[in-house]
């Protein structure tokens, strides 16, 4: 099995090779698949990441949530943890941790049943996740266990087997532009 480091290197290379047009097009397909799930339809509140550096785009997801009458919150890193801030306007965002857009201001929310849209570097068909290595989502979800969690990824981010540890928190499903994987 490959190491997390080698998987990250491989996926970052593939993300760098993807065109902006392909990232946008595939992101819209993934968004459509997400919004068709019961988890999305039943959610009144959604926690989502703000995309960065050719991740599955979330701008249209945030707009869709707002249009569908759902409340949205996005993370801001605080030391080794993250807080979720209600997002009402994209003007709240500014470069934060590693240049990733984060809310500069707003209300911290702790919606315990919000749908959690999770980023990641790579996933396998059993929904094991290789994150960015800091453990923010695993720590958050280990404390806040009532969130249905869905990961968004491009098909090239699916690997045969992702290394995992017992402390890893798996998403309930991983949605790509080609397939939906369920835990």
C-alpha positions in Angstrom: 0.0 0.0 0.0 1.2 3.5 -0.8 2.0 5.9 1.9 -0.1 9.0 2.6 2.9 11.2 1.5 3.2 9.4 -1.9 -0.5 9.6 -2.5 -0.6 13.3 -1.7 2.2 13.9 -4.1 0.5 12.0 -6.8 -2.9 13.6 -6.4 -1.4 17.1 -6.1 0.3 16.5 -9.4 -2.9 15.4 -11.0 -4.8 18.4 -9.5 -2.2 20.7 -11.0 -2.7 19.1 -14.4 -6.4 19.6 -14.4 -7.7 22.6 -16.4 -9.8 25.2 -14.7 -12.6 24.4 -17.2 -12.5 20.7 -16.3 -12.4 21.4 -12.6 -15.5 23.7 -13.0 -17.4 21.3 -15.2 -16.7 18.2 -13.0 -17.5 20.2 -9.9 -21.0 21.1 -11.3 -21.6 17.4 -11.9 -20.5 16.5 -8.4 -22.7 19.3 -7.0 -25.8 17.9 -8.9 -25.1 14.5 -7.5 -24.7 15.9 -3.9 -28.0 17.9 -4.1 -29.8 14.7 -5.2 -28.9 12.9 -1.9 -31.3 12.5 0.9 -28.6 13.9 3.2 -28.6 17.2 1.3 -32.4 17.3 0.8 -33.0 16.7 4.5 -30.3 19.2 5.8 -31.4 22.5 7.2 -27.8 23.5 7.7 -24.6 22.7 5.8 -21.0 22.9 6.9 -18.7 23.1 3.9 -15.1 23.8 3.1 -14.2 26.7 0.8 -12.3 25.3 -2.2 -8.7 26.1 -2.8 -6.1 25.0 -5.4 -8.2 22.9 -7.7 -10.3 21.1 -5.1 -13.9 20.3 -6.0 -15.4 23.8 -6.2 -17.9 24.8 -3.4 -18.8 28.3 -4.5 -21.9 27.1 -6.5 -22.7 24.7 -3.6 -22.8 27.6 -1.2 -25.0 29.6 -3.5 -27.3 26.5 -4.0 -27.6 26.0 -0.3 -28.6 29.6 0.2 -31.1 29.4 -2.7 -32.6 26.3 -1.2 -33.1 28.1 2.2 -30.3 26.3 4.0 -27.9 28.0 6.4 -24.3 27.6 5.5 -21.1 27.7 7.6 -17.5 27.4 6.6 -14.4 26.7 8.7 -11.7 28.9 10.2 -8.6 27.3 11.6 -7.8 28.1 15.2 -4.5 26.6 16.3 -5.1 22.8 15.9 -8.9 23.1 15.7 -11.4 24.7 13.5 -14.6 26.7 14.2 -17.5 27.0 11.7 -18.7 30.5 10.9 -22.1 31.2 9.4 -21.5 32.5 5.9 -24.0 35.1 4.7 -21.7 36.8 2.1 -18.6 35.8 0.3 -17.1 39.2 1.3 -16.6 37.6 4.8 -13.8 35.5 3.3 -10.2 36.4 3.2 -7.0 34.4 2.9 -6.3 32.5 6.1 -4.5 29.2 7.0 -2.1 28.4 4.2 -3.9 31.0 2.0 -7.2 29.2 2.1 -10.2 31.5 2.2 -11.7 31.7 5.7 -14.3 33.9 7.3 -12.7 37.0 8.8 -15.8 37.7 10.9 -19.2 36.4 11.7 -21.0 34.2 14.1 -19.5 30.9 15.2 -22.1 28.1 15.0 -22.3 24.6 16.4 -25.2 23.1 14.5 -24.8 19.5 15.7 -26.9 17.9 12.9 -25.6 19.9 9.9 -24.5 18.1 6.8 -20.7 18.1 6.8 -19.2 18.4 3.3 -15.6 17.2 3.7 -12.5 17.9 1.6 -9.7 15.5 1.1 -6.7 14.7 -1.0 -7.6 11.1 -1.8 -10.2 8.4 -1.0 -10.6 4.7 -1.6 -13.9 2.9 -2.5 -14.5 2.1 1.2 -14.5 5.8 2.0 -11.1 5.9 3.8 -9.8 9.4 3.5 -6.3 10.8 3.0 -6.5 14.4 4.2 -4.0 17.2 4.2 -2.2 15.8 7.2 -3.3 18.2 10.0 -6.3 16.2 11.3 -8.8 19.1 11.5 -11.8 17.2 10.2 -11.0 14.0 12.1 -10.7 15.9 15.4 -13.9 17.9 14.7 -15.9 14.9 13.7 -14.6 12.8 16.6 -16.2 15.3 19.0 -19.3 16.2 16.9 -20.5 12.8 15.9 -24.0 13.5 14.7 -23.1 15.1 11.4 -23.8 13.1 8.2 -20.6 13.6 6.3 -20.1 13.6 2.5 -16.8 14.0 0.8 -16.4 15.6 -2.6 -13.7 14.4 -4.9 -12.7 14.1 -8.6 -12.5 10.6 -10.0 -8.7 10.9 -10.2 -8.6 11.3 -6.4 -9.9 7.7 -5.9 -7.1 5.3 -5.1 -7.2 1.5 -4.8 -6.5 1.5 -1.0 -5.9 4.5 1.2 -3.8 4.1 4.4 -6.0 4.6 7.4 -5.8 4.6 11.2 -8.4 3.8 13.8 -8.7 7.4 14.7 -9.8 8.4 11.2 -13.4 9.4 10.8 -14.8 8.2 7.5 -17.4 10.1 5.5 -20.7 8.3 4.9 -20.1 8.7 1.1 -17.7 10.0 -1.4 -19.2 11.7 -4.5 -17.2 12.0 -7.7 -18.3 13.1 -11.2 -18.5 9.4 -12.1 -19.4 7.4 -9.0 -20.9 7.6 -5.5 -19.1 5.4 -3.0 -20.9 4.5 0.2 -19.4 3.4 3.5 
